[in-house]
Amino acid sequence: MASSVLHNETREDLTQSTATSRLIALEGKYGAHNYKPLDVVIERGEGVWLYDVEGRRYLDFLAAYSAVNQGHCHPRILAAMQEQAHRVTLTSRAFRNDQLPLFCKELAELAGHEMVLPMNSGAEAVESALKVARKWGYKIKGIPEGKAEIIVCANNFHGRTISIVGFSTEPQYRDGFGPFTPGFKIIPFGDAATLRDAITPNTAAFLFEPIQGEAGVIVPPAGYLADVAAICKQNNVLLMADEIQSGLGRTGKLFACQHENVKPDVVIVGKALAGGFYPVSAVISSQEVLGVLHPGEHGSTFGGNPMACAIARAALRVLIEEKLTERSEEMGKVLMERLQQIRSPHIREIRGKGLWVAIELNGPARPVCEALMQQGLLCKETHDNVVRLAPPLTIEREDLLWACDRIQSVLEHL
Ligand SMILES: *Cc1c(COP(=O)(O)O)cnc(C)c1O
């Protein structure tokens, strides 16, 4: 009784115009402050649109960092989730479930690989790939025990675990979190010759993003992906592509490495793998590489659960059957062409691939994102001076052009 009274009171308060500020205050008081979100409180999403607690509508130009490539609350993924929720949600890997085998087969085939290791978050999949690479280094390549090295790139983003932030070059991600895991070497991104120089007989793997997302949609020079692939092959080093943000259609190819016809030894996916409904990630590789894992050597309570697998299977079907990769390429061209027409002294560079574009400014990007929010367009700055644009891949040309008009008007009135 008491709780229902409280509930009613809360609801009443929230229907007043103070809903946004009250919820922001609550979050500030009870939630850890590890983010600085825009002050918009979302209560509903549908396709490319988000609605806040005041009933205002926004076009989503971030798509949850590419986790919602299929658009918000996609009806087919929702149906799969509801159907599975009525059957069984979690078995643990102590028993088998009827969704996991199909998920592994479908994802492996989609990536042109042999095996899948299912996990939950992106960082977890990256951690898992690092563990597998080290084990492969010892068991298959013959690296002396404890000596395995993994090469990574400057300005990388692979997640937030201690091992992963330990090889970040962003001071903010590392400060106060040491001591860190040894065994990583950092080279510049986009310069293949530095990879050749960094490799030693103890190098197990090269971990990289084909396009660096959090760094500001940094596209490497043409030929880089093919070059690092060849260098890894020559040196028996695993090429490990973190396609968590760049993969699953975002850049106009199913995987960004396909822009240079590169098939990495290990592909890491997450984010859009479950269309925003559920955290699902995976390491995709060969029998030789994932075969180094034996029962008991690695695991996850939730990894590969039937709910996750059913949702991910539906999310992948939507991606393929709705031709979202092809749409990304086509609409990406429209977006880039339209943005190039904007004349503003504040723009330093516009770059990107597919529906993934960064506008690098001469000054801070946060006020631009805030002004865009006022105009009904949601996007988020990355670092200080980059506005990242990444709408759901389902976006229609008309909505895309509407967004570009808003961006033009904000940049012209800055
Ligand atoms: C988002 C992201 C991750 C981390 O994924 P989480 O699900 O947040 O752990 C790792 N790598 C890349 C490239 C990402 O964009």
The ligand as an ORCA input file, in Angstrom:
! r2SCAN-3c Opt
* xyz 0 1
  C      31.821      0.138    -27.453
  C      33.104     -0.509    -27.836
  C      33.706     -1.480    -27.022
  C      33.178     -1.825    -25.651
  O      31.893     -2.343    -25.665
  P      31.056     -2.373    -24.267
  O      29.828     -3.149    -24.645
  O      30.784     -0.961    -23.900
  O      31.900     -3.069    -23.274
  C      34.848     -2.087    -27.478
  N      35.385     -1.764    -28.663
  C      34.844     -0.837    -29.476
  C      35.486     -0.534    -30.787
  C      33.698     -0.160    -29.074
  O      33.182      0.793    -29.845
*
